[in-house]
Every structure is written in C-alpha cells, then in structure tokens.
Amino acid sequence: MSLDGHKNLFPPIEPFSTGELRLESPHTLYWEQSGNPEGLPVLFLHGGPGAGVNDQNRRFFNPRFYRIILYDQRGAGRSKPLGDLTNNTTTHLIGDIEFLRCALGVEKWVLFGGSWGSTLALAYAEMYPERCIALILRGIFLCRKSEIEWFMYGIRTVFPEAWGLFEGYLPADERHDLLTNYYRRLVDPDPDVHMPAALAWAQYEGSCSTFRADNESLAQFQKPELALSLARLEAHYFVHNIFLSEGALLRGIDRIRSIPGRIVQGRYDMICPVVSAIDLHVAWPEAKLTIVADAGHSSLEPGICSALVHATEQIWALSNHGG
C-alpha cells in the first residue's frame, strides 16, 4: 500500500526560479521558489538532518497566496557536496537561513518545518524572532538526549523487527554503542564501508516512520543518495548532541511567544514521540496543538497532511493577505 495523503495537497507546480547560493568552501546551497512571487513568503525546512526537499513539499501551500521557498540544507539533496560534514552545525544552518533570506530579498517569512525541520525552525526563530511571521511545526524534535536515545534504542519496544535489523547490521561486539559504531562507518571515505551502513540506517528510519506499513515510502529511504546524506548527517548531529545545549529550545520559548504557532503531531509518531510536542505546547501554550489520532511521523499520512494544509490556510488568513 502507499500513503494517500497526497489527495489533501494542492496540485503539482513547478518553480518560477531556482539557483545556487555559494557558502564558505566547500558548500553550495540549492534553492527554489514557486507559487506567487508577490505572495506571503514561506520557507520549507526539511527533516533529517540530511533528508533534502522534493517536489511534493511545494504542495502544502496554496500557490495563489504563498511565495513558496524550498532549499536543501548543507550536505543534503541538490546542495553540494552531498553528505559533507565540513562546517556542518546547527549554528551554520541557522546562518544559512538568514543568508538565504537576505539573498532573496525577503523581509519576513513563515517557517514550515517537520521533524529536524521543526528543530531548525525553532532555533532560527529564537535567534531571529523579528524575521518570523509564524511557525508551522510537525513531528516535534527538541534535541534532547532522551529523544536521541529513543531513536537509537527505544523504538525497539514498538518496532522490534526493524530495530533488530538495525542493530544486527553491526558485529556483536559493537552493538553496545550503536551510534558511535554506525558513525565510524558512515564517515569512512570508502563507499564499500559507508554505503551499506547508510542503507541499514535509512531502512530502519523508513520502516518506523509511518503508522501503517508503506512500501512506496520505504523505497524512497533506500535511494543511495538520500540514504547517505540522511544517515551520515543524522549520526553527525546526534554524536554532537545537535550542537545545542540540553533544553536550549524550550528555554528560548519566551523569544517567540508572540509569534503565531501551529503544532501538528501524530499520536503514534515513533521517530519523534508525542511527548515532545506536549512539552513544547506546555512551554508555549499560545501555539495551537493538533494531535492526529491515527498517524505516525510522515507528513504525507492523510491526517497529518490535512492538518498541515489547514494550518497553512489559517496562517495565511492571519497574515492579512486575504481578500
């Protein structure tokens, strides 16, 4: 079977402009714009780190009303070089967002981010609240050690078969520290070493990402380029505790309290469990929380998809850009 959330999206569209933004060596950032050039600017922040953007991501937004900006973060998607960890930290990614905003001549924008994209949206907004019109967040990840520990070990309580394959990829004497030993392989320059590890990591994540088994979605995780950037960058950020101090995002909520927020969370999200969305909402009760009863982590599950599109419509109406 495959996810049918696509029916809740707006029709496919093509970009009206694309480009590359040169960062410090060796990084080049891919970006694109679609929808209405005079519309409400919205920046799509992809997950991972390392997942990259795709054509479907444009479709959460009404193209008559939104100026839709997508980009691939350092080391991901069409940004180059793929999977590169040089100067790849949360601080660098926040700086890239601000650099992109200036390069595109955007004064303020809506931030739309899921999973790691929710992390990055919060981190950017807390540093540049004056640049944010609103936040739409899905599958909340707050970068706490407990959340990383859950991904590496806790998921086995719900998906023991997938976790067994993930653990079983490593030799028995390395299974006591999955993150360190996967990371050692993922950063090895030899493709014969890093690619099998990347595919094992990505298969694990893909197998646990949806409420119902979805072969089409899982196949996406097995594409070599996506698997490499996703696994290598996720492990890199996990090893370094996301380059943020424990609890930093919750401590910074006062800086964004007056910014309109929408939080969409699948009740059965096994990648980013619902407790993080609840914790965020407790700290930020001004944001509206929607928990989708029959959904996991994927943005394309029907209930998640519908709630996200509804949130984009609400935020556009609040922005006074309506007729």
Buried (B, 14 or more C-beta within 10 A) or exposed (E): EEBEBEEBBBEEBEBBEBBEBEBEEEBBBBBBBBBBEEBBBBBBBBBBBBBBBEEBBBBBBBBEBBBBBBBBBBBBBBBBEBBBBEBBBBEBBBBBBEBBBEEBEBEBBBBBBBBBBBBBBBBBBBBBBEBBBBBBBBBBBBBBEEBBEBBBBBBBEEBEEBBEBBBEBBEEEBEEEBBEBBBBBBBEEEEEBBBEBBBBBBBBBBBBBBBBEBEEBBEBBEEEBBBBBBBBBBBBBBBBBBBBEBBBBBEBBEBBEEBBBBBBBBBBBBBBBBBBBBBBBEBBEEBEBBBBEEBBBBBBBBBBBBBBBBBBBBBBEBBEBEE
